[in-house]
Amino acid sequence: MPFPRSYRPAPHLPELGAELFDVVEPARFPKRVLRFRNQPWAERIGLGALDAAEWERHFSTFASLPANLEDALALRYHGHQFRVYNPQLGDGRGFVFAQLRDADDRLLDLATKGSGQTPWSRQGDGRLTLKGGVREVLATEMLEALGVYTSKSFSLFETGEELYRNDEPSPTRSSVLVRLGHSHIRFGTFQRCAYLDDVPTLHRLLDFAVHHYAPEALAVPERDRPAAFLEIVCRRSATLVASWMVAGFVHGVLNTDNMNVTGESFDYGPYRFLPTYDPAFVAAYFDPHGLYAFGRQPTMVRWNVERLADALTPLSDRAPLDAAVHRFQDHFETALRHALCARLGLVPRGPDDDARLVAATYGFLEESGVGYDQFFFDWYGGAASAVRAVASPEASAYGSPRFDALRTLLDEYTPVDARRLALPYFGRARPCTLLVDEIEAIWTMIDARDDWTLFDQKIEEIRAMKDARGSASPSRA
């Protein structure tokens, strides 16, 4: 079929040069059963009219899209994993197979997870469990609804293989996921070039990243471009982690190879959403010391930005790079204030007032033990929601003296759109959540009875919350 004009192929990745990728072959799966199709985003990038056969052809056997990448490309990178440098990394079970531009002129990638072995599989099978695919779909839908700048789960096929894993009852079912993401250029991509002392490739990588993902840096002289680029990435990364904190999201594996230059959240393994506010909450069972605990996420993201600065040092004096990293905390605090106001549906009042609101909110949540999502649901719109909050399951906490100071602050704010409070979503007693027990219940139904009802219902519920809140993932972090 002829593709619509809104499909805008942009296969730029080969410009990086063969030093940064390997051409790979997709796995051939015994079956392909579509389990998730992201129709809203397919329409936004000109692929919404694909019929079932075309969708399967492009997103499970990975036939090239028209005028796009001819080969599937597994990217090479290094990274710090739990602060230990690993030079043996790379795309071990995925590849980029298409690039295109959306209406905002962003360069986007279609990439895989679970599509077979690559030179970087390190004795792994290159596959993705179906449970892992289901969890990633749910994570990206929830984070997008909460206003976090995230990759999108674009397609999920069950693939008919039996997989063996240490962290799941085995054998377990298999899948292949397609992500739509704004760049797969990771901090670890720069680290690889610096580690190998490959300055020409490092320079080419920086030029590629600036032109396609940070064109604002083109306005400065070339000698100042590494620091200007780092400043942009630092701000984006601070904004990302602030949005995670307000969403109550724990990524779980904040390695440098899981951070990219566009400030987009991606690659969801052992994530969790907070049941209640707890800075020490840990998502990953393999993080016994809590390095990536919820409350440590801003520190770890800044540490990762510092490692990107290290990798850029062959191209720049160190002082301007350090100056850019030093501004991380200011960027984070600004983004945190804005994100908290957005989650409460309030018009910001200014840095000082908003900082007081942040401090009072988290002080109350830590002292009271009120459900994290429940609080933001009950007080969405601020004082305009007082009547709803009185009927909340947490109403007794809102009547306690420890809430008085926060209530006084909330009374000073104006809702962004009080009309939203009349929508059916805000007539519920409890908010849409995505706690681990809910995910396990969804998976149990799928695994035991091949019943996708709870999964489909949860996607609908999350999207209803997104529509009610009026939130959307921004075009740029």
C-alpha positions in Angstrom: 0.0 0.0 0.0 1.2 3.6 -0.5 2.3 5.1 2.7 0.8 8.4 3.7 2.6 11.7 3.7 2.8 11.7 7.5 5.2 8.8 7.2 8.5 10.6 6.9 11.5 8.1 6.7 14.8 9.5 8.0 17.4 6.8 8.0 20.4 8.7 9.5 21.9 6.2 11.8 24.5 4.9 9.3 26.1 8.3 9.4 27.6 7.3 12.7 29.9 5.0 10.9 30.5 1.2 11.2 32.5 1.7 14.4 29.3 2.2 16.4 27.0 -0.6 15.1 26.8 -4.1 13.8 24.5 -5.3 11.0 22.4 -8.2 12.4 19.7 -10.6 11.4 16.4 -10.8 13.2 15.4 -14.1 14.8 12.8 -16.2 13.1 10.0 -17.1 15.5 7.8 -20.2 15.4 4.7 -18.1 15.7 3.6 -14.5 15.9 0.5 -13.5 17.8 -0.2 -9.8 18.2 -0.8 -8.8 21.8 -0.5 -5.0 21.7 -0.6 -2.4 19.0 -0.2 1.2 19.9 -2.6 2.7 17.4 -2.5 6.3 18.6 1.2 6.5 18.1 1.1 4.6 14.9 -1.2 7.3 13.5 1.0 10.0 14.7 4.0 8.7 12.7 2.1 7.7 9.6 1.8 4.0 10.2 -1.7 3.8 11.5 -3.2 2.5 8.3 -1.1 -0.7 8.2 -3.4 -3.7 8.1 -2.8 -6.8 10.3 -0.6 -8.6 7.7 1.6 -5.5 7.1 1.9 -4.8 10.8 3.1 -8.4 11.4 5.5 -8.2 8.4 7.2 -5.0 9.6 7.1 -5.5 13.4 7.6 -9.3 13.9 9.7 -10.4 10.9 11.2 -6.9 10.6 10.9 -6.4 6.8 12.3 -2.9 6.0 9.9 0.0 6.0 9.8 1.9 2.7 12.9 4.2 2.0 14.2 3.3 5.5 17.2 1.5 7.0 18.1 -1.5 4.8 19.7 -3.4 7.7 18.9 -4.0 11.3 21.7 -2.2 13.4 22.7 -3.4 16.8 24.5 -0.4 18.5 27.8 -0.7 20.3 28.3 1.0 23.7 29.9 0.6 27.1 28.7 1.7 30.5 28.9 1.8 34.3 26.7 -0.9 35.8 26.2 -0.3 39.5 29.2 2.1 39.2 31.5 -0.7 37.8 32.7 0.0 34.2 31.8 -2.7 31.7 33.4 -2.5 28.2 31.6 -5.7 27.0 28.2 -4.1 26.4 26.1 -3.4 23.3 22.6 -4.2 22.0 22.4 -7.9 23.1 18.8 -8.6 22.2 17.7 -5.7 20.1 18.4 -3.4 17.2 17.3 -0.2 15.4 15.5 -1.1 12.2 13.8 2.2 11.2 14.1 5.9 11.7 11.5 8.6 10.9 10.4 12.1 11.8 7.1 13.1 13.5 5.1 16.2 13.3 7.4 17.9 15.8 10.3 17.1 13.5 11.9 14.8 16.1 14.1 12.0 14.7 12.6 8.9 16.2 13.8 5.3 16.2 11.9 2.0 15.9 13.9 -0.5 17.8 13.4 -4.0 19.2 13.7 -5.9 22.4 13.8 -9.7 22.2 14.6 -10.0 18.5 17.5 -12.5 18.8 21.2 -12.7 19.4 23.7 -10.1 18.3 27.5 -9.9 18.8 26.8 -8.4 22.2 24.5 -11.1 23.6 27.2 -12.5 25.9 25.9 -16.1 25.8 22.3 -14.8 26.3 19.5 -16.1 24.0 18.6 -12.5 22.8 14.9 -13.1 23.7 12.3 -11.3 25.8 9.9 -13.1 28.1 6.2 -12.3 27.4 5.9 -11.2 31.0 8.8 -8.7 30.4 7.0 -7.4 27.4 3.7 -7.0 29.2 5.5 -5.2 32.0 7.2 -2.8 29.6 3.9 -1.9 27.8 2.3 -1.2 31.2 5.2 1.0 32.3 5.4 3.1 29.3 1.6 3.7 29.2 1.5 4.7 32.9 4.5 7.0 32.6 3.2 8.7 29.5 -0.1 9.3 31.3 1.8 10.8 34.2 3.6 13.2 32.0 7.0 11.5 32.0 9.0 11.7 28.8 9.2 8.1 27.9 9.8 5.7 25.0 6.5 4.2 23.7 5.7 0.5 23.5 4.7 0.3 19.9 4.0 -3.3 19.3 4.2 -6.6 21.2 4.0 -10.1 19.6 4.1 -13.4 21.4 6.6 -15.6 19.6 5.9 -19.2 20.6 9.2 -20.1 22.3 10.0 -21.5 25.7 12.5 -19.4 27.7 14.4 -20.2 30.9 15.1 -17.5 33.4 16.4 -17.4 36.9 13.9 -14.7 38.0 10.7 -16.2 36.5 9.1 -19.7 36.8 10.4 -21.5 33.7 9.9 -22.4 31.0 8.0 -19.2 30.3 6.5 -17.6 27.2 8.4 -15.4 24.8 7.8 -12.1 23.0 9.3 -9.5 20.8 8.7 -5.8 21.6 9.0 -2.8 19.3 9.8 0.5 21.0 9.3 4.0 19.5 12.0 6.2 21.0 13.6 9.6 20.6 17.2 8.3 20.1 19.2 5.3 21.3 22.4 7.3 21.6 23.3 6.5 25.2 25.8 8.0 27.6 27.6 4.7 27.1 27.9 5.3 23.4 30.2 8.3 24.2 31.9 6.2 26.9 32.9 3.6 24.4 34.6 6.0 22.1 36.5 7.6 25.0 37.5 4.2 26.5 38.9 3.2 23.1 40.6 6.6 22.7 38.8 6.9 19.3 38.6 10.7 19.1 37.6 10.9 15.5 34.5 8.7 16.1 33.8 10.6 19.4 33.8 13.8 17.4 31.6 12.3 14.7 29.2 11.0 17.4 29.0 14.5 19.0 28.3 16.1 15.7 25.5 13.6 15.0 24.0 14.0 18.4 24.1 17.8 18.2 22.6 18.1 14.7 19.8 15.6 15.4 19.0 15.9 19.1 20.5 19.2 20.4 20.6 21.7 17.5 20.6 24.6 20.0 24.2 23.8 20.6 25.0 24.8 17.0 24.6 28.4 17.9 27.9 28.4 19.9 31.5 28.2 18.5 32.6 24.6 17.7 35.2 24.7 20.6 32.3 25.3 23.0 30.0 22.8 21.6 30.8 19.8 23.9 30.0 21.9 27.0 26.9 23.3 25.4 25.7 19.8 24.5 26.4 18.6 28.0 24.4 21.5 29.4 21.4 20.4 27.3 21.7 16.8 28.3 22.2 17.7 31.9 19.0 19.8 31.9 17.1 17.0 30.2 18.4 14.4 32.6 17.5 16.5 35.6 14.0 17.1 34.2 13.6 13.3 33.6 14.5 12.3 37.1 12.3 15.0 38.6 9.4 13.6 36.7 10.2 10.1 38.0 10.2 11.4 41.5 6.8 13.1 41.2 5.4 10.0 39.4 6.6 7.8 42.3 8.6 5.7 39.8 11.6 3.7 40.6 13.6 2.7 37.5 15.7 0.2 39.3 18.8 0.0 36.9 20.2 3.5 36.5 23.4 2.4 34.7 25.0 4.8 32.2 23.9 2.6 29.3 20.3 3.2 30.4 20.6 7.0 30.0 20.2 8.6 26.6 21.0 12.1 25.3 17.4 13.2 24.7 16.4 12.8 28.4 13.9 10.1 27.5 13.1 7.3 29.9 13.5 3.8 28.4 14.3 0.2 29.1 12.1 -1.1 31.8 13.2 -4.1 33.8 12.6 -4.4 37.6 10.8 -1.1 37.9 8.2 -0.3 40.6 5.8 2.5 41.5 5.7 3.6 45.1 2.7 2.4 47.2 3.6 5.1 49.8 6.4 7.7 49.9 9.6 5.9 50.9 13.0 7.3 49.8 14.6 3.9 50.7 12.3 1.9 48.4 14.3 -0.4 46.1 12.9 -1.9 42.9 15.5 -4.5 41.9 16.1 -7.6 43.9 19.7 -7.5 42.7 20.3 -4.1 44.3 20.7 -5.2 48.0 22.5 -2.1 49.1 19.9 0.3 47.6 22.2 2.1 45.2 19.3 2.9 42.9 16.7 3.3 45.6 13.9 5.8 45.0 15.4 8.7 47.0 18.9 8.1 45.4 17.7 8.5 41.8 18.6 12.3 41.5 22.1 11.6 42.9 22.7 8.6 40.6 21.5 10.5 37.5 23.9 13.4 38.3 26.7 10.8 38.7 25.8 9.5 35.3 26.0 13.0 33.8 29.4 13.3 35.3 30.5 10.2 33.5 29.3 11.7 30.2 31.4 14.7 31.0 34.4 12.4 31.5 33.7 10.9 28.0 33.6 14.4 26.4 36.9 15.5 28.0 39.0 14.6 24.9 36.9 17.2 23.0 36.9 20.0 25.5 38.6 21.7 28.4 37.3 20.2 31.7 36.2 23.5 33.4 33.2 24.2 31.2 32.1 20.6 31.4 32.2 20.7 35.2 30.3 24.0 35.2 27.5 22.3 33.2 27.3 19.4 35.6 27.3 21.8 38.6 24.0 23.2 37.3 22.3 19.8 37.6 20.8 20.5 41.0 19.3 23.8 39.9 17.7 22.2 36.9 16.4 19.4 39.1 14.8 21.6 41.7 13.2 23.8 39.0 11.8 20.7 37.2 10.6 19.1 40.4 8.6 22.2 41.3 7.0 22.3 37.8 6.3 18.5 37.8 4.7 18.6 41.3 2.4 21.4 40.3 1.5 19.6 37.1 0.6 16.4 38.9 -1.6 18.4 41.3 -3.2 20.2 38.4 -2.1 23.6 39.7 -0.8 26.7 38.1 2.7 27.4 39.5 3.0 30.5 41.6 6.7 31.1 41.5 9.9 29.4 42.8 9.6 30.3 46.4 5.9 29.3 46.8 6.3 26.2 44.7 9.4 25.1 46.7 7.3 25.4 49.9 4.6 23.3 48.3 7.1 20.6 47.4 8.6 20.5 50.9 5.1 20.4 52.6 3.8 17.7 50.2 6.7 15.3 50.7 6.9 16.1 54.4 3.2 15.2 54.8 3.5 12.1 52.6 6.5 10.8 54.6 4.8 11.4 58.0 1.3 10.3 57.2 1.9 7.1 55.1 -1.0 8.1 52.8 -1.1 6.2 49.5 1.2 8.0 47.1 -1.2 8.0 44.1 -4.2 8.5 46.3 -2.9 11.8 47.6 -2.3 13.3 44.1 -5.7 12.0 43.0 -7.5 13.4 46.0 -6.0 16.8 45.7 -5.8 17.2 42.0 -7.0 20.8 41.5 -6.0 21.9 45.0 -8.7 23.4 47.1 -11.2 22.8 44.3 -11.0 19.1 45.3 -11.7 19.6 49.0 -15.1 18.1 48.9 -13.8 15.0 47.0 -10.9 14.7 49.5 -13.3 14.6 52.4 -14.9 11.4 50.9 -11.5 9.8 50.2 -10.4 6.6 51.8 -7.5 8.7 53.3 -9.9 11.4 54.6 -8.8 10.9 58.3 -5.3 11.9 57.4 -6.5 15.1 55.8 -8.3 16.0 59.0 -5.2 15.7 61.1 -3.1 18.7 62.3 -0.1 17.6 60.3 -2.0 18.3 57.1 -3.0 21.9 58.1 0.1 23.6 56.8 -0.1 21.8 53.4 -3.8 22.6 53.2 -3.1 26.3 53.7 -0.7 26.2 50.8 -3.1 24.3 48.5 -5.7 27.0 49.2 -3.4 29.6 47.6 -3.2 27.8 44.3 -5.4 28.0 41.2 -6.3 24.8 39.3 -5.1 24.6 35.8 -8.6 23.5 34.7 -11.2 23.0 37.4 -13.7 21.6 34.8 -11.7 18.4 34.6 -12.8 17.6 38.1 -16.3 16.9 36.7 -15.0 14.1 34.5 -15.9 10.5 35.4 -12.3 9.7 36.3 -12.4 12.1 39.3 -15.7 10.7 40.4 -14.0 7.5 41.5 -13.0 6.7 45.1 -9.5 5.5 44.1 -7.0 6.5 41.4 -5.6 4.4 38.6 -2.4 2.8 40.0 0.2 0.3 38.7 1.5 -1.4 41.8 3.4 -4.6 41.6 0.5 -6.7 42.9 -1.7 -5.4 40.1 1.0 -6.3 37.5 1.3 -9.8 39.0 -2.5 -10.3 38.9 -2.6 -9.2 35.2 0.3 -11.7 34.4 -1.3 -14.5 36.3 -4.5 -14.3 34.2 -2.4 -14.3 31.0 -0.1 -17.1 32.1 -2.7 -19.4 33.6 -5.6 -18.9 31.2 -4.3 -16.8 28.3 -6.9 -14.2 29.5 -5.9 -10.7 28.5 -9.0 -9.0 29.9 -7.2 -7.4 32.9 -4.3 -6.3 30.7 -6.7 -4.6 28.2 -8.7 -3.1 31.0 -5.6 -1.6 32.6 -4.5 0.0 29.3 -8.0 1.5 29.0 -7.9 2.7 32.6 -4.5 4.3 32.2 -5.5 6.1 29.0 -8.7 7.3 30.7 -6.5 8.8 33.5 -4.3 10.5 30.9 -7.3 12.0 29.2 -8.8 13.2 32.5 -5.5 14.8 33.6 -4.8 16.2 30.2 -1.2 15.1 30.4 0.9 14.0 27.5 4.6 13.2 27.1 6.2 16.4 26.0 7.9 16.7 22.6 11.2 17.5 24.3 12.3 17.1 27.9 
